[in-house]
Amino acid sequence: MASNLTLLNTIWDNGSTHYQDRVPQATRDNITAVGNAILQYESTKNEFLDALVNRISLVLVSSKMAKNKLSQFKGGMIEYGSDIEEIYTAMAQAQVFDVAKAESEVFKRKKPDVKSIFHRVNRQDVYKTTIEEGQIKRAFLSNDGLGKLVASIVNSLYSGDVYDEYILTKELVAKYYQDDENGKTAVIDVAKVTDQESAMNFFRTIKQASKDMTYMNTAFNPMGVQQFTEQSDQVLLLHKNVATHLDTDVLAWVFNEGKMDYAGKVIEVDDFGSLGNTQGVLVDKNWFRIFDKLYETRNLYNPEGLYWNYWLHHHQLLSYSLFHQAVRFTDITPA
């Protein structure tokens, strides 16, 4: 946790001329005087709180964001509009070379087989917390009080957002399979993993599917387009209960045999949202379509109540690709 001295001087170094003129640089002996100078004027008080929350908190936020195990699938920020168009262009088909036919065909058009899907911003959440003046005054009384104050803000706003983002990302997997009314998504039934033998069977099934996905095929995407995924681009989302058996019963065997090549990466999850009967899902890392549209904090001071309200706004596009490959492994009970 950063000390009050460190935080105060970081804010002072980046503060306005007005702030630096009214607030002295902090030393070990003048923390109380610095606090009084900050709180004495409305302008310095507001600048201090803005810097403390909006700038200093970013250092702490980065560690909180890592708690979303699925954050690696985010694709950045949408700069304009609220939609993203995903386009797939089919492979060109070979034609027999014919010199005579070329005379009449040379200027004719051959339109490519293009398919497209639109993804739209579908999350608009806001998180709110309040900071009272009394909290700020008390924060100056301990060496790391300001850092703890920032942590409380971060935990209240950002942790709630990160947790919800994790839940919504898992729910994409559930929605993908639950919305499949025509049975076009790839599903493989596997005996429920309960011991070493079933764990080995599960591993072999995943490994075969992983290899199949590296060859051009139409089996693992509901649009039925020719697609392939290198193993380095495959990600296995694994239920934590299955991961326990694989860790103890299978992975040791895999490592000893030098054959740990069935997936580029394994991410353990606690569940698959509203989708039951699922032991794991193997996906192309590009299957997820997650983009931020708006991610910012706002604040407002209530002079009558002597408190600040802080809001975190997070607007996102959370979707999945119907062109990229995914396969679900259910947990049937062996007869």
BAFI-969236 format. One line per field, with one value per residue (C-alpha): residue in one letter; residue number from 1; x, y, z. Coordinates in nm, 2 decimals, decimal comma, always signed. Layout:
residuo (a ...)
num (NUM ...)
px (X ...)
py (Y ...)
pz (Z ...)
//
This chain:
residuo (m a s n l t l l n t i w d n g s t h y q d r v p q a t r d n i t a v g n a i l q y e s t k n e f l d a l v n r i s l v l v s s k m a k n k l s q f k g g m i e y g s d i e e i y t a m a q a q v f d v a k a e s e v f k r k k p d v k s i f h r v n r q d v y k t t i e e g q i k r a f l s n d g l g k l v a s i v n s l y s g d v y d e y i l t k e l v a k y y q d d e n g k t a v i d v a k v t d q e s a m n f f r t i k q a s k d m t y m n t a f n p m g v q q f t e q s d q v l l l h k n v a t h l d t d v l a w v f n e g k m d y a g k v i e v d d f g s l g n t q g v l v d k n w f r i f d k l y e t r n l y n p e g l y w n y w l h h h q l l s y s l f h q a v r f t d i t p a)
num (1 2 3 4 5 6 7 8 9 10 11 12 13 14 15 16 17 18 19 20 21 22 23 24 25 26 27 28 29 30 31 32 33 34 35 36 37 38 39 40 41 42 43 44 45 46 47 48 49 50 51 52 53 54 55 56 57 58 59 60 61 62 63 64 65 66 67 68 69 70 71 72 73 74 75 76 77 78 79 80 81 82 83 84 85 86 87 88 89 90 91 92 93 94 95 96 97 98 99 100 101 102 103 104 105 106 107 108 109 110 111 112 113 114 115 116 117 118 119 120 121 122 123 124 125 126 127 128 129 130 131 132 133 134 135 136 137 138 139 140 141 142 143 144 145 146 147 148 149 150 151 152 153 154 155 156 157 158 159 160 161 162 163 164 165 166 167 168 169 170 171 172 173 174 175 176 177 178 179 180 181 182 183 184 185 186 187 188 189 190 191 192 193 194 195 196 197 198 199 200 201 202 203 204 205 206 207 208 209 210 211 212 213 214 215 216 217 218 219 220 221 222 223 224 225 226 227 228 229 230 231 232 233 234 235 236 237 238 239 240 241 242 243 244 245 246 247 248 249 250 251 252 253 254 255 256 257 258 259 260 261 262 263 264 265 266 267 268 269 270 271 272 273 274 275 276 277 278 279 280 281 282 283 284 285 286 287 288 289 290 291 292 293 294 295 296 297 298 299 300 301 302 303 304 305 306 307 308 309 310 311 312 313 314 315 316 317 318 319 320 321 322 323 324 325 326 327 328 329 330 331 332 333 334 335)
px (+0,00 +0,14 +0,21 +0,04 +0,37 +0,41 +0,05 +0,05 +0,38 +0,27 -0,05 +0,15 +0,40 +0,11 -0,11 -0,20 -0,01 -0,30 -0,28 +0,10 +0,08 -0,18 -0,06 +0,30 +0,50 +0,46 +0,74 +0,73 +0,68 +0,40 +0,14 -0,12 -0,05 -0,08 -0,41 -0,54 -0,42 -0,60 -0,93 -0,93 -1,02 -1,29 -1,08 -0,78 -1,01 -1,18 -0,85 -0,70 -0,99 -1,00 -0,63 -0,65 -0,94 -0,89 -0,51 -0,37 -0,64 -0,53 -0,22 -0,44 -0,70 -0,46 -0,42 -0,79 -0,86 -0,65 -0,92 -1,13 -0,98 -1,14 -1,03 -0,77 -1,05 -1,13 -1,07 -1,01 -1,23 -1,49 -1,41 -1,72 -2,07 -2,22 -2,19 -1,91 -1,95 -1,77 -1,71 -1,62 -1,51 -1,51 -1,22 -1,21 -1,30 -1,06 -1,16 -1,04 -0,80 -0,95 -0,79 -1,09 -1,33 -1,11 -1,19 -1,55 -1,50 -1,21 -1,43 -1,71 -1,73 -1,69 -1,83 -1,68 -1,89 -1,91 -2,11 -2,14 -2,27 -2,33 -2,25 -2,41 -2,33 -2,55 -2,42 -2,46 -2,39 -2,31 -2,16 -2,18 -2,00 -1,98 -1,69 -1,75 -1,53 -1,48 -1,33 -1,07 -0,98 -0,93 -0,72 -0,45 -0,42 -0,24 +0,06 -0,13 -0,48 -0,50 -0,40 -0,67 -0,92 -0,84 -0,85 -1,20 -1,32 -1,15 -1,29 -1,64 -1,65 -1,40 -1,42 -1,80 -1,75 -1,48 -1,69 -1,99 -1,78 -1,65 -2,01 -2,13 -1,84 -1,92 -2,28 -2,18 -2,09 -2,43 -2,62 -2,43 -2,55 -2,89 -2,98 -2,89 -3,24 -3,12 -2,85 -2,57 -2,33 -2,06 -2,13 -1,94 -2,07 -1,81 -1,84 -1,84 -1,49 -1,49 -1,17 -0,84 -1,00 -1,27 -1,01 -0,79 -1,09 -1,19 -0,83 -0,82 -1,15 -1,03 -0,70 -0,88 -1,12 -0,82 -0,64 -0,96 -0,99 -0,65 -0,77 -1,01 -1,36 -1,72 -1,81 -1,72 -1,91 -2,29 -2,25 -2,10 -1,81 -1,47 -1,26 -0,95 -0,77 -0,41 -0,36 -0,17 -0,50 -0,72 -0,83 -0,99 -1,24 -1,24 -1,49 -1,30 -1,44 -1,29 -0,97 -0,92 -0,91 -0,70 -0,45 -0,40 -0,47 -0,40 -0,16 +0,13 +0,09 +0,08 +0,39 +0,58 +0,49 +0,58 +0,24 +0,10 -0,02 -0,40 -0,47 -0,29 -0,41 -0,64 -0,86 -1,04 -1,39 -1,63 -1,92 -2,06 -2,33 -2,68 -2,55 -2,54 -2,41 -2,08 -1,73 -1,54 -1,55 -1,27 -1,28 -1,08 -0,95 -1,13 -1,46 -1,52 -1,63 -1,59 -1,52 -1,55 -1,75 -1,74 -1,53 -1,49 -1,56 -1,76 -1,80 -2,02 -1,98 -2,28 -2,20 -2,51 -2,42 -2,04 -1,98 -1,87 -2,06 -1,84 -1,98 -1,81 -1,98 -1,90 -2,07 -1,97 -2,03 -2,04 -2,09 -1,95 -1,86 -2,07 -1,78 -1,51 -1,48 -1,61 -1,70 -1,86 -1,79 -2,10 -2,09 -2,30 -2,31 -2,18 -2,43)
py (+0,00 +0,34 +0,58 +0,91 +1,08 +0,91 +0,98 +1,34 +1,42 +1,23 +1,44 +1,76 +1,69 +1,65 +1,93 +2,26 +2,58 +2,69 +2,36 +2,38 +2,75 +2,67 +2,32 +2,26 +1,96 +1,68 +1,57 +1,33 +1,63 +1,83 +1,58 +1,74 +2,09 +1,95 +1,79 +2,12 +2,31 +2,07 +2,07 +2,45 +2,54 +2,39 +2,41 +2,23 +1,97 +1,88 +1,87 +1,64 +1,40 +1,39 +1,31 +1,06 +0,86 +0,91 +0,90 +0,72 +0,45 +0,34 +0,18 -0,02 -0,10 -0,29 -0,56 -0,58 -0,63 -0,95 -1,12 -1,17 -1,49 -1,43 -1,07 -1,18 -1,21 -0,84 -0,67 -0,31 +0,00 +0,09 +0,44 +0,51 +0,39 +0,10 -0,19 -0,41 -0,60 -0,94 -1,06 -1,40 -1,45 -1,80 -1,95 -1,90 -2,21 -2,34 -2,33 -2,53 -2,33 -2,28 -2,04 -2,03 -1,96 -1,68 -1,46 -1,43 -1,46 -1,21 -0,91 -1,09 -1,05 -1,33 -1,20 -1,35 -1,55 -1,30 -1,35 -1,09 -1,07 -0,76 -0,73 -0,44 -0,28 -0,46 -0,37 -0,03 -0,05 +0,21 +0,16 +0,42 +0,49 +0,78 +0,95 +1,17 +1,46 +1,29 +0,99 +1,22 +1,39 +1,05 +0,93 +1,18 +1,04 +0,71 +0,65 +0,46 +0,61 +0,76 +0,44 +0,25 +0,52 +0,47 +0,09 +0,12 +0,31 +0,07 -0,23 -0,08 +0,03 -0,16 -0,50 -0,50 -0,42 -0,68 -0,95 -0,87 -0,87 -1,22 -1,35 -1,19 -1,35 -1,69 -1,64 -1,58 -1,95 -2,05 -1,82 -1,96 -2,31 -2,22 -2,01 -2,30 -2,42 -2,61 -2,82 -2,66 -2,60 -2,87 -3,08 -3,39 -3,63 -3,75 -3,97 -3,76 -3,72 -3,89 -4,10 -4,16 -4,37 -4,12 -3,84 -4,01 -4,06 -3,70 -3,59 -3,81 -3,67 -3,31 -3,39 -3,54 -3,24 -3,01 -3,18 -3,19 -2,81 -2,75 -2,89 -2,70 -2,81 -2,70 -2,91 -2,66 -2,34 -2,30 -2,10 -2,41 -2,22 -2,37 -2,28 -2,40 -2,30 -2,36 -2,52 -2,20 -2,01 -2,26 -2,21 -2,47 -2,34 -2,61 -2,66 -2,65 -2,99 -3,15 -2,96 -3,12 -3,47 -3,36 -3,20 -3,51 -3,80 -3,68 -3,39 -3,58 -3,85 -3,59 -3,41 -3,74 -3,83 -3,49 -3,45 -3,14 -3,01 -3,05 -2,68 -2,35 -2,26 -2,39 -2,15 -2,29 -2,16 -2,22 -2,28 -2,20 -1,96 -2,09 -2,37 -2,70 -3,04 -2,90 -3,02 -2,79 -2,58 -2,56 -2,24 -2,04 -1,73 -1,52 -1,67 -1,41 -1,06 -0,83 -0,46 -0,15 +0,14 +0,36 +0,32 +0,62 +0,77 +1,08 +1,26 +1,52 +1,70 +1,76 +2,08 +2,04 +1,68 +1,73 +1,42 +1,32 +1,07 +0,87 +0,67 +0,42 +0,38 +0,07 +0,02 -0,29 -0,51 -0,87 -1,13 -1,44 -1,53 -1,77 -1,81 -1,92 -2,27 -2,39 -2,73 -2,82 -3,13 -3,25 -3,48 -3,79 -4,05 -4,39 -4,67)
pz (+0,00 -0,10 +0,19 +0,23 +0,16 -0,17 -0,28 -0,18 -0,36 -0,67 -0,68 -0,61 -0,89 -1,14 -0,99 -1,14 -1,05 -0,84 -0,64 -0,60 -0,48 -0,21 -0,10 +0,02 -0,08 +0,17 +0,42 +0,71 +0,94 +0,77 +0,67 +0,89 +0,75 +0,39 +0,48 +0,62 +0,31 +0,08 +0,27 +0,34 -0,02 -0,23 -0,55 -0,40 -0,23 -0,56 -0,75 -0,48 -0,48 -0,86 -0,88 -0,60 -0,75 -1,13 -1,15 -0,84 -0,84 -1,19 -1,03 -0,80 -1,06 -1,28 -1,01 -0,97 -1,34 -1,34 -1,13 -1,45 -1,58 -1,92 -1,97 -2,23 -2,48 -2,48 -2,81 -2,72 -2,75 -3,01 -3,12 -3,34 -3,35 -3,16 -3,40 -3,53 -3,85 -3,87 -4,23 -4,36 -4,72 -4,86 -5,04 -5,41 -5,62 -5,88 -6,25 -6,54 -6,76 -7,10 -7,35 -7,58 -7,30 -7,16 -7,46 -7,35 -6,97 -6,91 -6,83 -6,65 -6,27 -6,02 -5,69 -5,38 -5,14 -4,85 -4,52 -4,25 -3,89 -3,69 -3,32 -3,11 -2,78 -2,53 -2,18 -2,02 -1,65 -1,39 -1,04 -0,76 -0,43 -0,19 -0,01 +0,29 +0,39 +0,73 +0,56 +0,39 +0,72 +0,89 +0,60 +0,69 +1,04 +0,94 +0,73 +0,46 +0,51 +0,17 +0,00 +0,20 +0,10 -0,27 -0,23 -0,08 -0,38 -0,63 -0,45 -0,45 -0,81 -1,02 -0,85 -0,89 -1,26 -1,31 -1,14 -1,36 -1,67 -1,58 -1,52 -1,85 -2,04 -1,91 -2,00 -2,36 -2,38 -2,23 -2,47 -2,77 -2,71 -2,56 -2,87 -3,10 -3,20 -3,51 -3,35 -3,56 -3,27 -3,20 -2,90 -2,79 -2,52 -2,28 -1,97 -1,66 -1,51 -1,17 -1,16 -1,35 -1,63 -1,71 -1,69 -1,94 -2,17 -2,14 -2,22 -2,53 -2,65 -2,61 -2,79 -3,09 -3,12 -3,09 -3,38 -3,59 -3,54 -3,70 -4,03 -4,26 -4,18 -4,13 -3,83 -3,55 -3,65 -3,69 -4,01 -4,18 -4,33 -4,40 -4,09 -3,90 -3,58 -3,50 -3,16 -3,04 -3,09 -2,91 -2,55 -2,33 -2,07 -1,81 -1,52 -1,19 -1,08 -1,40 -1,36 -1,02 -1,17 -1,47 -1,25 -1,04 -1,28 -1,63 -1,65 -1,48 -1,75 -2,02 -1,91 -1,87 -2,22 -2,35 -2,52 -2,37 -2,70 -2,69 -2,64 -2,64 -2,29 -2,02 -1,82 -1,52 -1,45 -1,16 -1,39 -1,74 -1,62 -1,69 -1,91 -1,72 -1,81 -1,93 -1,85 -2,08 -2,40 -2,65 -2,85 -3,10 -2,91 -3,17 -3,09 -2,82 -2,95 -2,65 -2,69 -2,46 -2,58 -2,27 -1,96 -1,74 -1,40 -1,31 -0,98 -0,82 -0,49 -0,26 -0,06 +0,16 +0,26 +0,25 +0,03 -0,32 -0,53 -0,78 -1,07 -1,29 -1,63 -1,84 -2,18 -2,37 -2,67 -2,55 -2,82 -2,99 -3,35 -3,55 -3,79 -3,55 -3,40 -3,06 -2,92 -2,60 -2,40 -2,20 -1,90 -1,97 -1,70 -1,82 -1,83)
//
